[in-house]
Amino acid sequence: MKNNLLKGTKIGLTMLAATLSINYATAGAYTAVASGNWSNTATWGGAVPHFILNSDQITIGTGIVVTMDSTIEMTGTGTTLALTGTLTSTTNSIIVAAGTFSGAGTINANGITMYAASIFSFSGTLTANIVSNSIAALSTPAVIMVNKTLTNSGILTIMTSGSLTMGASSNINVKVVQ
């Protein structure tokens, strides 16, 4: 009985390890070659980047529209997402916990969250229902449209070439960090 229990535990742990290695595979470089869903191999011309990016390099070029069919999370400091095309979803969001989000493309998302450990050097057009910023001093030339809620706990500077537009009945939440 004890041997069967140990055997079952070993099998369970092996399956858990296999699942984790699939979800958090080693870093890769991915370039979108066609418009389509993030999870579609045709969008990337082969291997598909995970939705949780840990040191991956993602490029979405001009004229390419990638639809997020799940929330994208940038978690590793070596992660980069360079966008000159379009990244879009009406229901999913982008979470930039670490790494660099750059480019001059178009983002249409349910939400975008930028944490203190991230770099947001985006100068394109960002439209989202919810925008949350925790970067200590975010200065951006982006054109930003917030449809519902802007939450800011850092310094947010919109440079002269950019703009911030709040939708009708939208809210701005300012958090004081001491």
Order of alpha helices (4+ residues) and beta strands (2+ residues): alpha-beta-beta-alpha-beta-beta-beta-beta-beta-beta-beta-beta-beta-beta-beta-beta-beta-beta-beta-beta
